[in-house]
Amino acid sequence: MSHQLISIIVPTYKEAQNISVLAERIEKSMRQSDLCYEIIVVDDNSNDGIVEIVEDLKNKYDITLKVREHEKGLSSAVIAGFGIARGDVFVVMDADLSHEPERIPKLVDRVISDDSEFVIGSRFVEGGAAPHFDMYRRLNAWVAKMLARPLTKVNDPMSGFFCFPRRILNNNSQLNPLGFKIGLEILVKCAPKRVSEVPIEFQKRLHGESKLSLKEQMKYLFHLKRLYEYKFRTLFEFIKFSMIGSLGMCIDLSFTYVAKDIWLFPFYVARAVGFVFALTSNFLLNRRFTFTNAKEGRFAKQYVSFFLTCILGFFVNWLVSVYLYYHLPFFYSHYLIASFLGILGGLTVNFAGSKFIVFK
């Protein structure tokens, strides 16, 4: 018998009809495997009789109910469950019996034996199945898996049935998932070192209706965007910085034209006007959208630092393009390529200076 307490966290909404059967099957499965456990039910104020049902179940099982009146969402419910769980090992599963309680010991064993830090009950490994899925559900699951592939290589990143030790949640303040995909959030943000998958047969829900909807699928896409930005943060910042830089070029040219042809300034003054307006717009947009912690710094100091960084970036731009043009014969006849590489060099210097100095 393992003396580690297993906290089984079950988020619910309109699942009162399933709780008694779920608790009974969990008890039987855990008793047969000689495992200590508690059940944490987090309900989003269903008002479907679940409070009374759980009160009765407390006479037979170690079960706790938390009713949330002001929050909703499966993933945030799971996080709330983490906050009140007493166990050393967490299991997350659905209440509708689509996840077989009889498979819990298999998942738990890999964590207790320290074989894995995160174990997924998977439909898409050898031995796993989802026999009631129609063609639409299969296609939907495949597309969702492919969209998440750059984030994790597991076969079933969408699974809501998983197990892990409490200790990997040291950075759980960063967890902020949308929709159903709390498991994917933990995989990306907590970065467990050893991940494995246990085959399960995903069952048709016992009672109630599926919570999967177009709204939840849109939440999943937005959630993916946030996870991509988290995992590939510097790349996404560079892309935003480049896009804002492109807009700045248009602003530069526009104000140069206005200053020369409408305000009748000399060209060298018009170029300075264009540069200042472009630099200012780039500064404001990058401060607002690219570097999320930028507002913590002093505005004036950041602006001056950004100006100096851009001057350095321009110098690198000019130096690279001129050096290539005069020292490598290829670029003498392909001077636009030399100019582009200069721009790229200057852009890289501007980005690095902005990220690590201006908006650090």
Secondary structure, DSSP 8 states (H G I E B T S, - for coil): -EEEEEEEEEEESS-HHHHHHHHHHHHHHHHHTTEEEEEEEEE----SSHHHHHHHHTTTS-EEEEE-SS---HHHHHHHHHHH---SEEEE--SSSSS-GGGHHHHHHHHHTTS-SEEEEESSSTT-B-TT--HHHHHHHHHHHHHHTTT---S-TT-S-EEEEGGGGGGGGG----TT-HHHHHHHHT--S-EEEEE-B----SSS-----HHHHHHHHHHHHHHHHHHTHHHHHHHHHHHHHHHHHHHHHHHHHIIIIIS---HHHHHHHHHHHHHHHHHHHIIIII-TTGGGS-HHHHHHHHHHHHHHHHHHHHHHHHHHHHH-HHHHH-HHHHHHHHHHHHHHHHHHHIIIIIT-
